[in-house]
Amino acid sequence: MSSNPALYNKITLTTANKSMGITPKMYKGFSTVSNKTETFSLYDFELIKQDLLNHFYVRQGERLMQPTFGTIIWDLLFEPLTDQVKNLIVQNVTKIVNYDPRVIAENVVVTSYESGIQIDCRLTYLPYNISEKLQLQFDQSNGLFIQ
């Protein structure tokens, strides 16, 4: 088998001039719930947070063909907040957050307040190695609040 040196001279390789750092707008998506932009576009942290919140808005068993998708917290709102119920909620929150490979849950704390359940946890965004606190309040009469 002979090689043709003229063929190798015609091949050119080009490389993109990108830095090895984090590129802006790594994750792209949209949400009609968010009113922060006119185009409904979400990027990076905002998209990851919205994806997590969408998961928390779904009651477990509501999603077609996925009976384990969603949260059990909606069903536990009117139950006494015993240690067993707290452990179930911590496990469920950890499972939901870790379902998304872009983020991990740390230090999940469940407390009750006057009309619902409050969840405090630390989220670590893995692609960025950045952590932030997330506080969710599941209210018995008004639904889910995010702080």
MIGU-638376 format. One line per field, with one value per residue: residue number from 1; chain; x, y, z of N, C-alpha, C in turn. Coordinates in nm, 2 decimals. Layout:
N
resi = [NUM / ...]
chain = [A / ...]
n.x = [X / ...]
n.y = [Y / ...]
n.z = [Z / ...]
ca.x = [X / ...]
ca.y = [Y / ...]
ca.z = [Z / ...]
c.x = [X / ...]
c.y = [Y / ...]
c.z = [Z / ...]
END
This chain:
147
resi = [1 / 2 / 3 / 4 / 5 / 6 / 7 / 8 / 9 / 10 / 11 / 12 / 13 / 14 / 15 / 16 / 17 / 18 / 19 / 20 / 21 / 22 / 23 / 24 / 25 / 26 / 27 / 28 / 29 / 30 / 31 / 32 / 33 / 34 / 35 / 36 / 37 / 38 / 39 / 40 / 41 / 42 / 43 / 44 / 45 / 46 / 47 / 48 / 49 / 50 / 51 / 52 / 53 / 54 / 55 / 56 / 57 / 58 / 59 / 60 / 61 / 62 / 63 / 64 / 65 / 66 / 67 / 68 / 69 / 70 / 71 / 72 / 73 / 74 / 75 / 76 / 77 / 78 / 79 / 80 / 81 / 82 / 83 / 84 / 85 / 86 / 87 / 88 / 89 / 90 / 91 / 92 / 93 / 94 / 95 / 96 / 97 / 98 / 99 / 100 / 101 / 102 / 103 / 104 / 105 / 106 / 107 / 108 / 109 / 110 / 111 / 112 / 113 / 114 / 115 / 116 / 117 / 118 / 119 / 120 / 121 / 122 / 123 / 124 / 125 / 126 / 127 / 128 / 129 / 130 / 131 / 132 / 133 / 134 / 135 / 136 / 137 / 138 / 139 / 140 / 141 / 142 / 143 / 144 / 145 / 146 / 147]
chain = [A / A / A / A / A / A / A / A / A / A / A / A / A / A / A / A / A / A / A / A / A / A / A / A / A / A / A / A / A / A / A / A / A / A / A / A / A / A / A / A / A / A / A / A / A / A / A / A / A / A / A / A / A / A / A / A / A / A / A / A / A / A / A / A / A / A / A / A / A / A / A / A / A / A / A / A / A / A / A / A / A / A / A / A / A / A / A / A / A / A / A / A / A / A / A / A / A / A / A / A / A / A / A / A / A / A / A / A / A / A / A / A / A / A / A / A / A / A / A / A / A / A / A / A / A / A / A / A / A / A / A / A / A / A / A / A / A / A / A / A / A / A / A / A / A / A / A]
n.x = [0.08 / 0.07 / 0.15 / 0.02 / 0.19 / 0.11 / -0.15 / -0.16 / -0.06 / -0.28 / -0.46 / -0.59 / -0.59 / -0.79 / -0.82 / -1.02 / -1.01 / -1.04 / -1.06 / -0.95 / -1.11 / -1.43 / -1.69 / -1.91 / -2.26 / -2.31 / -2.51 / -2.82 / -3.16 / -3.52 / -3.79 / -4.12 / -4.22 / -4.05 / -4.00 / -3.79 / -3.66 / -3.74 / -3.73 / -3.77 / -3.55 / -3.32 / -3.01 / -2.73 / -2.69 / -2.95 / -3.11 / -3.05 / -3.15 / -3.42 / -3.49 / -3.47 / -3.66 / -3.89 / -3.90 / -3.96 / -4.21 / -4.38 / -4.59 / -4.52 / -4.58 / -4.75 / -4.64 / -4.66 / -4.59 / -4.37 / -4.36 / -4.21 / -4.10 / -4.08 / -4.19 / -4.24 / -4.32 / -4.55 / -4.75 / -4.70 / -4.75 / -4.96 / -4.91 / -4.79 / -4.47 / -4.26 / -3.95 / -3.92 / -4.07 / -3.92 / -3.68 / -3.76 / -3.83 / -3.58 / -3.43 / -3.58 / -3.55 / -3.27 / -3.25 / -3.39 / -3.24 / -2.99 / -3.06 / -3.03 / -2.75 / -2.58 / -2.57 / -2.54 / -2.67 / -2.62 / -2.61 / -2.89 / -3.17 / -3.46 / -3.74 / -4.02 / -4.27 / -4.50 / -4.72 / -4.64 / -4.38 / -4.03 / -3.74 / -3.40 / -3.10 / -2.77 / -2.66 / -2.44 / -2.30 / -2.18 / -2.03 / -1.92 / -1.82 / -1.93 / -2.11 / -2.43 / -2.70 / -3.01 / -3.35 / -3.66 / -4.00 / -4.28 / -4.59 / -4.90 / -5.13 / -5.07 / -4.88 / -4.56 / -4.28 / -3.99 / -3.68]
n.y = [-0.12 / 0.21 / 0.54 / 0.87 / 1.15 / 1.41 / 1.42 / 1.45 / 1.70 / 1.86 / 1.84 / 2.02 / 2.12 / 2.28 / 2.46 / 2.56 / 2.87 / 2.87 / 2.94 / 2.74 / 2.77 / 2.83 / 2.85 / 3.12 / 3.09 / 2.81 / 2.62 / 2.61 / 2.71 / 2.74 / 2.92 / 2.96 / 3.04 / 3.21 / 3.56 / 3.72 / 3.78 / 3.89 / 3.72 / 3.47 / 3.31 / 3.11 / 3.07 / 2.88 / 2.90 / 3.00 / 2.84 / 2.58 / 2.61 / 2.65 / 2.41 / 2.24 / 2.35 / 2.30 / 2.02 / 2.00 / 2.11 / 1.91 / 1.66 / 1.35 / 1.08 / 1.20 / 1.24 / 1.11 / 0.77 / 0.77 / 0.70 / 0.75 / 1.00 / 1.33 / 1.50 / 1.40 / 1.57 / 1.74 / 1.56 / 1.53 / 1.76 / 1.81 / 1.63 / 1.54 / 1.67 / 1.46 / 1.29 / 1.08 / 1.16 / 1.39 / 1.27 / 1.13 / 1.34 / 1.47 / 1.27 / 1.25 / 1.52 / 1.52 / 1.32 / 1.43 / 1.66 / 1.55 / 1.41 / 1.56 / 1.59 / 1.81 / 1.94 / 1.91 / 1.81 / 1.94 / 1.93 / 1.92 / 2.06 / 2.02 / 2.20 / 2.31 / 2.56 / 2.82 / 2.76 / 2.54 / 2.36 / 2.41 / 2.40 / 2.40 / 2.40 / 2.34 / 2.40 / 2.27 / 2.37 / 2.17 / 2.19 / 2.44 / 2.46 / 2.60 / 2.71 / 2.76 / 2.88 / 2.73 / 2.79 / 2.66 / 2.69 / 2.51 / 2.58 / 2.53 / 2.65 / 2.82 / 2.71 / 2.67 / 2.85 / 3.03 / 3.12]
n.z = [0.00 / -0.10 / -0.01 / -0.07 / -0.08 / -0.17 / -0.11 / 0.17 / 0.20 / 0.13 / 0.33 / 0.60 / 0.94 / 1.17 / 1.47 / 1.74 / 1.90 / 2.20 / 2.54 / 2.82 / 3.03 / 3.19 / 2.97 / 2.88 / 2.92 / 2.92 / 2.96 / 2.80 / 2.78 / 2.81 / 2.97 / 3.04 / 3.27 / 3.41 / 3.44 / 3.39 / 3.15 / 2.83 / 2.62 / 2.72 / 2.76 / 2.94 / 3.12 / 3.23 / 3.57 / 3.64 / 3.47 / 3.57 / 3.83 / 3.77 / 3.65 / 3.87 / 4.04 / 3.89 / 3.91 / 4.19 / 4.19 / 4.10 / 4.20 / 4.35 / 4.14 / 3.96 / 3.70 / 3.38 / 3.31 / 3.47 / 3.77 / 4.00 / 3.98 / 4.09 / 4.40 / 4.74 / 4.93 / 4.90 / 4.97 / 5.24 / 5.38 / 5.56 / 5.76 / 6.09 / 6.18 / 6.24 / 6.34 / 6.17 / 5.94 / 5.87 / 5.80 / 5.57 / 5.40 / 5.38 / 5.25 / 5.01 / 4.90 / 4.87 / 4.68 / 4.46 / 4.40 / 4.34 / 4.12 / 3.90 / 3.71 / 3.72 / 3.96 / 4.32 / 4.63 / 4.96 / 5.32 / 5.40 / 5.56 / 5.74 / 5.85 / 6.04 / 6.00 / 6.07 / 5.89 / 5.72 / 5.56 / 5.58 / 5.38 / 5.39 / 5.21 / 5.08 / 4.77 / 4.53 / 4.24 / 4.00 / 3.75 / 3.78 / 4.03 / 4.25 / 4.53 / 4.68 / 4.89 / 4.91 / 4.97 / 5.04 / 5.07 / 5.15 / 5.15 / 5.32 / 5.23 / 5.02 / 4.84 / 4.68 / 4.79 / 4.71 / 4.83]
ca.x = [0.00 / 0.16 / 0.08 / 0.04 / 0.23 / 0.04 / -0.28 / -0.14 / -0.04 / -0.41 / -0.54 / -0.56 / -0.66 / -0.81 / -0.86 / -1.09 / -0.93 / -1.12 / -0.98 / -0.98 / -1.20 / -1.58 / -1.75 / -2.04 / -2.38 / -2.28 / -2.64 / -2.92 / -3.29 / -3.61 / -3.89 / -4.23 / -4.25 / -3.96 / -4.03 / -3.67 / -3.62 / -3.85 / -3.72 / -3.79 / -3.43 / -3.24 / -2.88 / -2.65 / -2.74 / -3.09 / -3.17 / -3.04 / -3.25 / -3.56 / -3.51 / -3.49 / -3.80 / -3.99 / -3.91 / -4.03 / -4.36 / -4.45 / -4.62 / -4.48 / -4.69 / -4.82 / -4.58 / -4.69 / -4.49 / -4.26 / -4.43 / -4.12 / -4.06 / -4.15 / -4.16 / -4.34 / -4.35 / -4.69 / -4.84 / -4.67 / -4.77 / -5.05 / -4.87 / -4.70 / -4.33 / -4.18 / -3.82 / -3.93 / -4.11 / -3.81 / -3.58 / -3.82 / -3.81 / -3.43 / -3.39 / -3.64 / -3.48 / -3.14 / -3.27 / -3.43 / -3.13 / -2.89 / -3.12 / -2.97 / -2.60 / -2.51 / -2.58 / -2.54 / -2.72 / -2.54 / -2.66 / -3.04 / -3.23 / -3.61 / -3.80 / -4.16 / -4.30 / -4.65 / -4.82 / -4.59 / -4.25 / -3.92 / -3.62 / -3.27 / -2.99 / -2.67 / -2.64 / -2.31 / -2.31 / -2.06 / -1.95 / -1.86 / -1.77 / -1.98 / -2.21 / -2.52 / -2.80 / -3.15 / -3.45 / -3.79 / -4.11 / -4.40 / -4.70 / -5.02 / -5.24 / -5.02 / -4.79 / -4.42 / -4.21 / -3.84 / -3.60]
ca.y = [0.00 / 0.33 / 0.67 / 0.98 / 1.27 / 1.52 / 1.42 / 1.50 / 1.85 / 1.92 / 1.83 / 2.12 / 2.11 / 2.40 / 2.44 / 2.67 / 2.94 / 2.88 / 2.92 / 2.62 / 2.81 / 2.81 / 2.93 / 3.17 / 3.03 / 2.67 / 2.55 / 2.70 / 2.66 / 2.85 / 2.90 / 3.06 / 3.08 / 3.32 / 3.68 / 3.80 / 3.82 / 3.90 / 3.60 / 3.34 / 3.23 / 3.10 / 3.02 / 2.84 / 2.89 / 3.02 / 2.72 / 2.47 / 2.63 / 2.64 / 2.27 / 2.18 / 2.39 / 2.22 / 1.89 / 2.02 / 2.14 / 1.79 / 1.57 / 1.22 / 1.00 / 1.28 / 1.23 / 0.99 / 0.67 / 0.79 / 0.71 / 0.79 / 1.13 / 1.43 / 1.51 / 1.35 / 1.68 / 1.78 / 1.46 / 1.53 / 1.89 / 1.81 / 1.53 / 1.59 / 1.67 / 1.37 / 1.26 / 0.99 / 1.24 / 1.47 / 1.19 / 1.10 / 1.46 / 1.49 / 1.17 / 1.29 / 1.64 / 1.48 / 1.24 / 1.52 / 1.75 / 1.47 / 1.36 / 1.65 / 1.57 / 1.94 / 1.99 / 1.82 / 1.87 / 1.92 / 1.99 / 1.94 / 2.07 / 2.04 / 2.25 / 2.35 / 2.70 / 2.83 / 2.70 / 2.46 / 2.30 / 2.48 / 2.32 / 2.47 / 2.31 / 2.40 / 2.34 / 2.29 / 2.35 / 2.09 / 2.25 / 2.57 / 2.44 / 2.72 / 2.67 / 2.86 / 2.83 / 2.73 / 2.78 / 2.63 / 2.68 / 2.45 / 2.63 / 2.45 / 2.71 / 2.90 / 2.64 / 2.67 / 2.98 / 3.02 / 3.24]
ca.z = [0.00 / -0.11 / 0.04 / -0.16 / -0.01 / -0.21 / -0.04 / 0.31 / 0.19 / 0.11 / 0.46 / 0.70 / 1.06 / 1.24 / 1.61 / 1.79 / 2.00 / 2.32 / 2.66 / 2.89 / 3.14 / 3.17 / 2.86 / 2.92 / 2.87 / 2.90 / 2.95 / 2.74 / 2.78 / 2.82 / 3.07 / 3.03 / 3.41 / 3.45 / 3.38 / 3.40 / 3.02 / 2.73 / 2.53 / 2.80 / 2.76 / 3.07 / 3.10 / 3.34 / 3.71 / 3.63 / 3.41 / 3.66 / 3.94 / 3.72 / 3.63 / 4.00 / 4.09 / 3.81 / 3.98 / 4.32 / 4.17 / 4.06 / 4.31 / 4.30 / 4.08 / 3.86 / 3.57 / 3.30 / 3.29 / 3.57 / 3.90 / 4.11 / 3.96 / 4.17 / 4.54 / 4.83 / 5.03 / 4.89 / 5.05 / 5.38 / 5.43 / 5.67 / 5.86 / 6.20 / 6.14 / 6.32 / 6.29 / 6.05 / 5.83 / 5.83 / 5.73 / 5.44 / 5.32 / 5.35 / 5.14 / 4.89 / 4.85 / 4.82 / 4.55 / 4.36 / 4.36 / 4.28 / 3.99 / 3.80 / 3.72 / 3.72 / 4.09 / 4.43 / 4.76 / 5.08 / 5.44 / 5.39 / 5.69 / 5.73 / 5.97 / 6.02 / 6.03 / 6.11 / 5.80 / 5.62 / 5.58 / 5.52 / 5.35 / 5.36 / 5.17 / 5.01 / 4.64 / 4.47 / 4.09 / 3.97 / 3.64 / 3.82 / 4.17 / 4.32 / 4.62 / 4.72 / 4.97 / 4.86 / 5.08 / 4.98 / 5.17 / 5.10 / 5.24 / 5.32 / 5.15 / 4.90 / 4.75 / 4.70 / 4.79 / 4.69 / 4.88]
c.x = [0.09 / 0.08 / 0.11 / 0.07 / 0.16 / -0.10 / -0.27 / -0.12 / -0.17 / -0.49 / -0.49 / -0.64 / -0.67 / -0.86 / -0.93 / -1.01 / -1.02 / -1.03 / -1.03 / -1.08 / -1.35 / -1.62 / -1.88 / -2.15 / -2.36 / -2.41 / -2.74 / -3.05 / -3.39 / -3.72 / -4.00 / -4.27 / -4.17 / -3.99 / -3.91 / -3.62 / -3.74 / -3.85 / -3.75 / -3.66 / -3.37 / -3.11 / -2.82 / -2.72 / -2.90 / -3.16 / -3.16 / -3.14 / -3.39 / -3.59 / -3.54 / -3.63 / -3.91 / -4.01 / -3.98 / -4.17 / -4.44 / -4.47 / -4.58 / -4.59 / -4.77 / -4.77 / -4.61 / -4.57 / -4.37 / -4.32 / -4.34 / -4.07 / -4.14 / -4.12 / -4.28 / -4.39 / -4.49 / -4.79 / -4.81 / -4.69 / -4.86 / -5.02 / -4.79 / -4.55 / -4.25 / -4.04 / -3.82 / -3.97 / -4.00 / -3.71 / -3.63 / -3.80 / -3.67 / -3.39 / -3.45 / -3.58 / -3.35 / -3.15 / -3.30 / -3.32 / -3.02 / -2.93 / -3.06 / -2.82 / -2.52 / -2.50 / -2.58 / -2.59 / -2.63 / -2.62 / -2.81 / -3.10 / -3.38 / -3.66 / -3.95 / -4.17 / -4.45 / -4.74 / -4.75 / -4.45 / -4.14 / -3.80 / -3.51 / -3.17 / -2.89 / -2.65 / -2.50 / -2.32 / -2.17 / -1.97 / -1.87 / -1.79 / -1.80 / -2.10 / -2.30 / -2.63 / -2.94 / -3.25 / -3.59 / -3.89 / -4.23 / -4.51 / -4.83 / -5.13 / -5.20 / -4.92 / -4.65 / -4.36 / -4.06 / -3.78 / -3.46]
c.y = [0.12 / 0.45 / 0.78 / 1.11 / 1.40 / 1.53 / 1.48 / 1.65 / 1.92 / 1.92 / 1.94 / 2.10 / 2.25 / 2.38 / 2.57 / 2.74 / 2.97 / 2.86 / 2.79 / 2.65 / 2.78 / 2.91 / 2.99 / 3.10 / 2.89 / 2.59 / 2.65 / 2.64 / 2.78 / 2.81 / 3.00 / 3.11 / 3.21 / 3.45 / 3.78 / 3.85 / 3.82 / 3.78 / 3.47 / 3.26 / 3.23 / 3.04 / 2.98 / 2.82 / 2.90 / 2.90 / 2.60 / 2.49 / 2.61 / 2.49 / 2.20 / 2.22 / 2.32 / 2.08 / 1.90 / 2.05 / 2.02 / 1.70 / 1.43 / 1.13 / 1.07 / 1.27 / 1.10 / 0.90 / 0.68 / 0.81 / 0.76 / 0.93 / 1.23 / 1.42 / 1.45 / 1.46 / 1.73 / 1.69 / 1.47 / 1.66 / 1.89 / 1.70 / 1.60 / 1.57 / 1.59 / 1.35 / 1.17 / 1.06 / 1.33 / 1.39 / 1.15 / 1.22 / 1.49 / 1.39 / 1.21 / 1.42 / 1.60 / 1.40 / 1.33 / 1.60 / 1.67 / 1.40 / 1.43 / 1.63 / 1.70 / 2.00 / 1.88 / 1.89 / 1.84 / 1.99 / 2.02 / 1.95 / 2.10 / 2.09 / 2.29 / 2.50 / 2.70 / 2.76 / 2.61 / 2.40 / 2.38 / 2.39 / 2.42 / 2.37 / 2.40 / 2.33 / 2.37 / 2.26 / 2.29 / 2.15 / 2.37 / 2.56 / 2.56 / 2.66 / 2.79 / 2.80 / 2.84 / 2.71 / 2.77 / 2.63 / 2.62 / 2.49 / 2.55 / 2.51 / 2.78 / 2.83 / 2.65 / 2.81 / 2.95 / 3.14 / 3.22]
c.z = [0.00 / -0.06 / -0.06 / -0.08 / -0.05 / -0.14 / 0.10 / 0.31 / 0.18 / 0.23 / 0.55 / 0.82 / 1.12 / 1.38 / 1.65 / 1.90 / 2.12 / 2.44 / 2.73 / 3.01 / 3.11 / 3.06 / 2.91 / 2.85 / 2.83 / 2.88 / 2.90 / 2.75 / 2.78 / 2.92 / 3.05 / 3.17 / 3.45 / 3.37 / 3.38 / 3.26 / 2.93 / 2.64 / 2.59 / 2.80 / 2.90 / 3.04 / 3.23 / 3.47 / 3.71 / 3.57 / 3.50 / 3.77 / 3.89 / 3.70 / 3.77 / 4.06 / 4.01 / 3.87 / 4.11 / 4.30 / 4.14 / 4.18 / 4.26 / 4.26 / 3.97 / 3.72 / 3.50 / 3.28 / 3.38 / 3.71 / 4.02 / 4.09 / 4.04 / 4.32 / 4.62 / 4.93 / 5.02 / 4.97 / 5.20 / 5.45 / 5.56 / 5.78 / 5.97 / 6.15 / 6.24 / 6.26 / 6.17 / 5.93 / 5.78 / 5.75 / 5.59 / 5.35 / 5.28 / 5.24 / 5.01 / 4.82 / 4.80 / 4.69 / 4.44 / 4.31 / 4.29 / 4.15 / 3.88 / 3.81 / 3.73 / 3.86 / 4.19 / 4.55 / 4.88 / 5.20 / 5.42 / 5.53 / 5.67 / 5.86 / 5.94 / 6.06 / 6.04 / 6.02 / 5.69 / 5.66 / 5.51 / 5.50 / 5.32 / 5.32 / 5.09 / 4.88 / 4.59 / 4.32 / 4.04 / 3.86 / 3.68 / 3.96 / 4.26 / 4.40 / 4.65 / 4.81 / 4.90 / 4.97 / 5.01 / 5.10 / 5.11 / 5.20 / 5.22 / 5.23 / 5.03 / 4.81 / 4.78 / 4.69 / 4.78 / 4.75 / 4.86]
END
